[in-house]
């Protein structure tokens, strides 16, 4: 299955990538996708996630063709 994975803001800078296409196994969650897409990098706390532009949780399933996004929480004033 193929998933598009996007990293935004400081995450893309830290990981050195903005978007990748991930060929992955079936039965994945957002947590599994993070591990595979980042080569098991430590996941930041308070990370925001989305599947197909809808907020999601670590344990939510990811399906073939989905677009997954990870981004840090919005800060500032």
Backbone as XML, in Angstrom:
<?xml version="1.0"?>
<chain id="A" units="angstrom">
  <residue number="1" name="UNK">
    <atom name="N" x="0.840" y="-1.167" z="0.000"/>
    <atom name="CA" x="0.000" y="0.000" z="0.000"/>
    <atom name="C" x="0.886" y="1.230" z="0.000"/>
  </residue>
  <residue number="2" name="UNK">
    <atom name="N" x="0.407" y="2.299" z="-0.615"/>
    <atom name="CA" x="1.177" y="3.530" z="-0.734"/>
    <atom name="C" x="0.474" y="4.655" z="0.014"/>
  </residue>
  <residue number="3" name="UNK">
    <atom name="N" x="1.245" y="5.367" z="0.836"/>
    <atom name="CA" x="0.731" y="6.462" z="1.647"/>
    <atom name="C" x="1.599" y="7.690" z="1.389"/>
  </residue>
  <residue number="4" name="UNK">
    <atom name="N" x="0.991" y="8.848" z="1.266"/>
    <atom name="CA" x="1.731" y="10.100" z="1.189"/>
    <atom name="C" x="1.863" y="10.629" z="2.608"/>
  </residue>
  <residue number="5" name="UNK">
    <atom name="N" x="3.093" y="10.929" z="3.011"/>
    <atom name="CA" x="3.363" y="11.422" z="4.355"/>
    <atom name="C" x="3.972" y="12.815" z="4.239"/>
  </residue>
  <residue number="6" name="UNK">
    <atom name="N" x="3.370" y="13.783" z="4.947"/>
    <atom name="CA" x="3.838" y="15.168" z="4.918"/>
    <atom name="C" x="4.262" y="15.607" z="6.311"/>
  </residue>
  <residue number="7" name="UNK">
    <atom name="N" x="5.346" y="16.379" z="6.348"/>
    <atom name="CA" x="5.857" y="16.950" z="7.594"/>
    <atom name="C" x="5.857" y="18.459" z="7.447"/>
  </residue>
  <residue number="8" name="UNK">
    <atom name="N" x="5.349" y="19.167" z="8.449"/>
    <atom name="CA" x="5.211" y="20.609" z="8.362"/>
    <atom name="C" x="6.064" y="21.336" z="9.400"/>
  </residue>
  <residue number="9" name="UNK">
    <atom name="N" x="6.351" y="22.590" z="9.091"/>
    <atom name="CA" x="7.033" y="23.530" z="9.985"/>
    <atom name="C" x="8.353" y="22.940" z="10.487"/>
  </residue>
  <residue number="10" name="UNK">
    <atom name="N" x="8.598" y="23.034" z="11.792"/>
    <atom name="CA" x="9.883" y="22.605" z="12.349"/>
    <atom name="C" x="10.140" y="21.110" z="12.156"/>
  </residue>
  <residue number="11" name="UNK">
    <atom name="N" x="9.095" y="20.317" z="12.022"/>
    <atom name="CA" x="9.297" y="18.879" z="11.787"/>
    <atom name="C" x="10.017" y="18.626" z="10.470"/>
  </residue>
  <residue number="12" name="UNK">
    <atom name="N" x="9.619" y="19.339" z="9.425"/>
    <atom name="CA" x="10.277" y="19.133" z="8.132"/>
    <atom name="C" x="11.738" y="19.562" z="8.202"/>
  </residue>
  <residue number="13" name="UNK">
    <atom name="N" x="12.029" y="20.589" z="8.980"/>
    <atom name="CA" x="13.414" y="21.032" z="9.142"/>
    <atom name="C" x="14.226" y="20.003" z="9.928"/>
  </residue>
  <residue number="14" name="UNK">
    <atom name="N" x="13.661" y="19.494" z="11.005"/>
    <atom name="CA" x="14.361" y="18.511" z="11.834"/>
    <atom name="C" x="14.615" y="17.209" z="11.091"/>
  </residue>
  <residue number="15" name="UNK">
    <atom name="N" x="13.640" y="16.772" z="10.311"/>
    <atom name="CA" x="13.748" y="15.491" z="9.612"/>
    <atom name="C" x="14.414" y="15.600" z="8.247"/>
  </residue>
  <residue number="16" name="UNK">
    <atom name="N" x="14.508" y="16.831" z="7.728"/>
    <atom name="CA" x="15.139" y="17.035" z="6.428"/>
    <atom name="C" x="14.290" y="16.585" z="5.252"/>
  </residue>
  <residue number="17" name="UNK">
    <atom name="N" x="12.966" y="16.556" z="5.458"/>
    <atom name="CA" x="12.066" y="16.182" z="4.367"/>
    <atom name="C" x="10.698" y="16.803" z="4.619"/>
  </residue>
  <residue number="18" name="UNK">
    <atom name="N" x="10.031" y="17.149" z="3.521"/>
    <atom name="CA" x="8.697" y="17.732" z="3.621"/>
    <atom name="C" x="7.614" y="16.719" z="3.279"/>
  </residue>
  <residue number="19" name="UNK">
    <atom name="N" x="7.919" y="15.850" z="2.340"/>
    <atom name="CA" x="6.923" y="14.885" z="1.881"/>
    <atom name="C" x="7.619" y="13.652" z="1.337"/>
  </residue>
  <residue number="20" name="UNK">
    <atom name="N" x="7.040" y="12.498" z="1.653"/>
    <atom name="CA" x="7.549" y="11.249" z="1.087"/>
    <atom name="C" x="6.367" y="10.372" z="0.697"/>
  </residue>
  <residue number="21" name="UNK">
    <atom name="N" x="6.641" y="9.451" z="-0.182"/>
    <atom name="CA" x="5.678" y="8.417" z="-0.527"/>
    <atom name="C" x="6.179" y="7.152" z="0.143"/>
  </residue>
  <residue number="22" name="UNK">
    <atom name="N" x="5.343" y="6.577" z="0.990"/>
    <atom name="CA" x="5.742" y="5.420" z="1.776"/>
    <atom name="C" x="5.031" y="4.178" z="1.267"/>
  </residue>
  <residue number="23" name="UNK">
    <atom name="N" x="5.807" y="3.199" z="0.858"/>
    <atom name="CA" x="5.261" y="1.893" z="0.510"/>
    <atom name="C" x="5.312" y="1.061" z="1.775"/>
  </residue>
  <residue number="24" name="UNK">
    <atom name="N" x="4.150" y="0.753" z="2.303"/>
    <atom name="CA" x="4.092" y="0.144" z="3.625"/>
    <atom name="C" x="3.218" y="-1.096" z="3.631"/>
  </residue>
  <residue number="25" name="UNK">
    <atom name="N" x="3.282" y="-1.793" z="4.755"/>
    <atom name="CA" x="2.459" y="-2.983" z="4.961"/>
    <atom name="C" x="1.033" y="-2.576" z="5.298"/>
  </residue>
  <residue number="26" name="UNK">
    <atom name="N" x="0.140" y="-3.529" z="5.270"/>
    <atom name="CA" x="-1.249" y="-3.282" z="5.662"/>
    <atom name="C" x="-1.364" y="-3.176" z="7.179"/>
  </residue>
  <residue number="27" name="UNK">
    <atom name="N" x="-2.529" y="-2.734" z="7.636"/>
    <atom name="CA" x="-2.845" y="-2.644" z="9.061"/>
    <atom name="C" x="-1.921" y="-1.700" z="9.823"/>
  </residue>
  <residue number="28" name="UNK">
    <atom name="N" x="-1.731" y="-0.505" z="9.292"/>
    <atom name="CA" x="-0.895" y="0.495" z="9.948"/>
    <atom name="C" x="-1.735" y="1.482" z="10.750"/>
  </residue>
  <residue number="29" name="UNK">
    <atom name="N" x="-1.112" y="2.046" z="11.773"/>
    <atom name="CA" x="-1.684" y="3.164" z="12.507"/>
    <atom name="C" x="-0.799" y="4.379" z="12.258"/>
  </residue>
  <residue number="30" name="UNK">
    <atom name="N" x="-1.229" y="5.532" z="12.717"/>
    <atom name="CA" x="-0.395" y="6.728" z="12.569"/>
    <atom name="C" x="0.944" y="6.573" z="13.280"/>
  </residue>
  <residue number="31" name="UNK">
    <atom name="N" x="0.948" y="5.855" z="14.380"/>
    <atom name="CA" x="2.202" y="5.621" z="15.100"/>
    <atom name="C" x="3.156" y="4.776" z="14.253"/>
  </residue>
  <residue number="32" name="UNK">
    <atom name="N" x="2.649" y="3.730" z="13.598"/>
    <atom name="CA" x="3.484" y="2.889" z="12.727"/>
    <atom name="C" x="4.018" y="3.679" z="11.540"/>
  </residue>
  <residue number="33" name="UNK">
    <atom name="N" x="3.165" y="4.514" z="10.955"/>
    <atom name="CA" x="3.586" y="5.321" z="9.808"/>
    <atom name="C" x="4.721" y="6.255" z="10.214"/>
  </residue>
  <residue number="34" name="UNK">
    <atom name="N" x="4.588" y="6.906" z="11.385"/>
    <atom name="CA" x="5.657" y="7.796" z="11.875"/>
    <atom name="C" x="6.975" y="7.022" z="11.959"/>
  </residue>
  <residue number="35" name="UNK">
    <atom name="N" x="6.943" y="5.852" z="12.575"/>
    <atom name="CA" x="8.158" y="5.056" z="12.745"/>
    <atom name="C" x="8.805" y="4.711" z="11.414"/>
  </residue>
  <residue number="36" name="UNK">
    <atom name="N" x="7.997" y="4.267" z="10.459"/>
    <atom name="CA" x="8.544" y="3.886" z="9.159"/>
    <atom name="C" x="9.023" y="5.085" z="8.359"/>
  </residue>
  <residue number="37" name="UNK">
    <atom name="N" x="8.279" y="6.183" z="8.416"/>
    <atom name="CA" x="8.617" y="7.362" z="7.609"/>
    <atom name="C" x="9.821" y="8.121" z="8.148"/>
  </residue>
  <residue number="38" name="UNK">
    <atom name="N" x="10.109" y="7.963" z="9.445"/>
    <atom name="CA" x="11.207" y="8.717" z="10.066"/>
    <atom name="C" x="12.360" y="7.829" z="10.494"/>
  </residue>
  <residue number="39" name="UNK">
    <atom name="N" x="12.351" y="6.584" z="10.098"/>
    <atom name="CA" x="13.379" y="5.625" z="10.523"/>
    <atom name="C" x="13.470" y="5.558" z="12.040"/>
  </residue>
  <residue number="40" name="UNK">
    <atom name="N" x="12.302" y="5.476" z="12.683"/>
    <atom name="CA" x="12.184" y="5.322" z="14.128"/>
    <atom name="C" x="12.679" y="6.518" z="14.941"/>
  </residue>
  <residue number="41" name="UNK">
    <atom name="N" x="12.556" y="7.708" z="14.389"/>
    <atom name="CA" x="12.901" y="8.919" z="15.142"/>
    <atom name="C" x="11.954" y="9.055" z="16.333"/>
  </residue>
  <residue number="42" name="UNK">
    <atom name="N" x="12.438" y="9.692" z="17.385"/>
    <atom name="CA" x="11.607" y="9.923" z="18.562"/>
    <atom name="C" x="10.484" y="10.882" z="18.183"/>
  </residue>
  <residue number="43" name="UNK">
    <atom name="N" x="9.268" y="10.510" z="18.525"/>
    <atom name="CA" x="8.115" y="11.341" z="18.203"/>
    <atom name="C" x="8.016" y="12.483" z="19.218"/>
  </residue>
  <residue number="44" name="UNK">
    <atom name="N" x="7.941" y="13.725" z="18.740"/>
    <atom name="CA" x="7.807" y="14.864" z="19.655"/>
    <atom name="C" x="6.505" y="14.786" z="20.452"/>
  </residue>
  <residue number="45" name="UNK">
    <atom name="N" x="6.531" y="15.366" z="21.643"/>
    <atom name="CA" x="5.313" y="15.418" z="22.445"/>
    <atom name="C" x="4.357" y="16.441" z="21.841"/>
  </residue>
  <residue number="46" name="UNK">
    <atom name="N" x="3.097" y="16.246" z="22.063"/>
    <atom name="CA" x="2.038" y="17.139" z="21.597"/>
    <atom name="C" x="2.013" y="17.288" z="20.073"/>
  </residue>
  <residue number="47" name="UNK">
    <atom name="N" x="2.457" y="16.268" z="19.378"/>
    <atom name="CA" x="2.443" y="16.267" z="17.924"/>
    <atom name="C" x="1.005" y="16.209" z="17.416"/>
  </residue>
  <residue number="48" name="UNK">
    <atom name="N" x="0.683" y="17.016" z="16.434"/>
    <atom name="CA" x="-0.629" y="16.976" z="15.803"/>
    <atom name="C" x="-0.543" y="16.105" z="14.560"/>
  </residue>
  <residue number="49" name="UNK">
    <atom name="N" x="-1.630" y="15.368" z="14.287"/>
    <atom name="CA" x="-1.647" y="14.433" z="13.165"/>
    <atom name="C" x="-2.969" y="14.519" z="12.431"/>
  </residue>
  <residue number="50" name="UNK">
    <atom name="N" x="-2.926" y="14.211" z="11.145"/>
    <atom name="CA" x="-4.156" y="14.191" z="10.363"/>
    <atom name="C" x="-4.084" y="13.086" z="9.324"/>
  </residue>
  <residue number="51" name="UNK">
    <atom name="N" x="-5.250" y="12.530" z="9.021"/>
    <atom name="CA" x="-5.407" y="11.593" z="7.911"/>
    <atom name="C" x="-6.412" y="12.226" z="6.970"/>
  </residue>
  <residue number="52" name="UNK">
    <atom name="N" x="-5.999" y="12.434" z="5.734"/>
    <atom name="CA" x="-6.853" y="13.047" z="4.717"/>
    <atom name="C" x="-7.484" y="14.348" z="5.225"/>
  </residue>
  <residue number="53" name="UNK">
    <atom name="N" x="-6.642" y="15.189" z="5.838"/>
    <atom name="CA" x="-6.999" y="16.531" z="6.302"/>
    <atom name="C" x="-7.980" y="16.556" z="7.464"/>
  </residue>
  <residue number="54" name="UNK">
    <atom name="N" x="-8.084" y="15.462" z="8.213"/>
    <atom name="CA" x="-8.912" y="15.426" z="9.408"/>
    <atom name="C" x="-8.041" y="14.986" z="10.575"/>
  </residue>
  <residue number="55" name="UNK">
    <atom name="N" x="-8.108" y="15.765" z="11.682"/>
    <atom name="CA" x="-7.312" y="15.415" z="12.856"/>
    <atom name="C" x="-7.539" y="13.967" z="13.246"/>
  </residue>
  <residue number="56" name="UNK">
    <atom name="N" x="-6.462" y="13.343" z="13.721"/>
    <atom name="CA" x="-6.522" y="11.927" z="14.066"/>
    <atom name="C" x="-5.632" y="11.649" z="15.277"/>
  </residue>
  <residue number="57" name="UNK">
    <atom name="N" x="-5.755" y="10.437" z="15.810"/>
    <atom name="CA" x="-4.988" y="9.983" z="16.973"/>
    <atom name="C" x="-3.961" y="8.935" z="16.545"/>
  </residue>
  <residue number="58" name="UNK">
    <atom name="N" x="-2.971" y="8.707" z="17.398"/>
    <atom name="CA" x="-1.902" y="7.744" z="17.107"/>
    <atom name="C" x="-2.400" y="6.362" z="16.716"/>
  </residue>
  <residue number="59" name="UNK">
    <atom name="N" x="-3.495" y="5.941" z="17.296"/>
    <atom name="CA" x="-3.969" y="4.581" z="17.068"/>
    <atom name="C" x="-4.936" y="4.466" z="15.887"/>
  </residue>
  <residue number="60" name="UNK">
    <atom name="N" x="-5.226" y="5.578" z="15.212"/>
    <atom name="CA" x="-6.141" y="5.532" z="14.068"/>
    <atom name="C" x="-5.515" y="4.781" z="12.901"/>
  </residue>
  <residue number="61" name="UNK">
    <atom name="N" x="-6.310" y="3.981" z="12.202"/>
    <atom name="CA" x="-5.779" y="3.207" z="11.071"/>
    <atom name="C" x="-5.531" y="4.072" z="9.842"/>
  </residue>
  <residue number="62" name="UNK">
    <atom name="N" x="-4.529" y="3.667" z="9.082"/>
    <atom name="CA" x="-4.178" y="4.333" z="7.830"/>
    <atom name="C" x="-4.398" y="3.331" z="6.704"/>
  </residue>
  <residue number="63" name="UNK">
    <atom name="N" x="-5.024" y="3.798" z="5.625"/>
    <atom name="CA" x="-5.359" y="2.912" z="4.511"/>
    <atom name="C" x="-4.605" y="3.292" z="3.247"/>
  </residue>
  <residue number="64" name="UNK">
    <atom name="N" x="-4.595" y="2.390" z="2.310"/>
    <atom name="CA" x="-3.942" y="2.620" z="1.024"/>
    <atom name="C" x="-4.469" y="3.905" z="0.391"/>
  </residue>
  <residue number="65" name="UNK">
    <atom name="N" x="-3.566" y="4.754" z="-0.076"/>
    <atom name="CA" x="-3.938" y="5.986" z="-0.750"/>
    <atom name="C" x="-4.156" y="7.162" z="0.179"/>
  </residue>
  <residue number="66" name="UNK">
    <atom name="N" x="-4.101" y="6.949" z="1.496"/>
    <atom name="CA" x="-4.309" y="8.047" z="2.440"/>
    <atom name="C" x="-3.160" y="9.038" z="2.391"/>
  </residue>
  <residue number="67" name="UNK">
    <atom name="N" x="-3.479" y="10.270" z="2.783"/>
    <atom name="CA" x="-2.474" y="11.302" z="2.985"/>
    <atom name="C" x="-2.385" y="11.545" z="4.492"/>
  </residue>
  <residue number="68" name="UNK">
    <atom name="N" x="-1.194" y="11.379" z="5.031"/>
    <atom name="CA" x="-0.960" y="11.546" z="6.455"/>
    <atom name="C" x="-0.107" y="12.798" z="6.643"/>
  </residue>
  <residue number="69" name="UNK">
    <atom name="N" x="-0.454" y="13.598" z="7.648"/>
    <atom name="CA" x="0.317" y="14.816" z="7.932"/>
    <atom name="C" x="0.675" y="14.862" z="9.409"/>
  </residue>
  <residue number="70" name="UNK">
    <atom name="N" x="1.889" y="15.298" z="9.688"/>
    <atom name="CA" x="2.363" y="15.495" z="11.054"/>
    <atom name="C" x="2.829" y="16.940" z="11.159"/>
  </residue>
  <residue number="71" name="UNK">
    <atom name="N" x="2.438" y="17.603" z="12.248"/>
    <atom name="CA" x="2.869" y="18.981" z="12.439"/>
    <atom name="C" x="2.883" y="19.331" z="13.917"/>
  </residue>
  <residue number="72" name="UNK">
    <atom name="N" x="3.805" y="20.244" z="14.290"/>
    <atom name="CA" x="3.874" y="20.645" z="15.691"/>
    <atom name="C" x="2.679" y="21.523" z="16.033"/>
  </residue>
  <residue number="73" name="UNK">
    <atom name="N" x="2.356" y="21.616" z="17.318"/>
    <atom name="CA" x="1.241" y="22.480" z="17.702"/>
    <atom name="C" x="1.544" y="23.938" z="17.357"/>
  </residue>
  <residue number="74" name="UNK">
    <atom name="N" x="0.502" y="24.681" z="17.060"/>
    <atom name="CA" x="0.641" y="26.087" z="16.715"/>
    <atom name="C" x="0.961" y="26.859" z="17.986"/>
  </residue>
  <residue number="75" name="UNK">
    <atom name="N" x="1.954" y="27.735" z="17.897"/>
    <atom name="CA" x="2.311" y="28.572" z="19.036"/>
    <atom name="C" x="2.395" y="30.011" z="18.585"/>
  </residue>
  <residue number="76" name="UNK">
    <atom name="N" x="2.476" y="30.876" z="19.525"/>
    <atom name="CA" x="2.631" y="32.286" z="19.197"/>
    <atom name="C" x="1.499" y="33.094" z="19.755"/>
  </residue>
  <residue number="77" name="UNK">
    <atom name="N" x="1.515" y="34.373" z="19.388"/>
    <atom name="CA" x="0.498" y="35.240" z="19.973"/>
    <atom name="C" x="-0.198" y="36.106" z="18.991"/>
  </residue>
</chain>
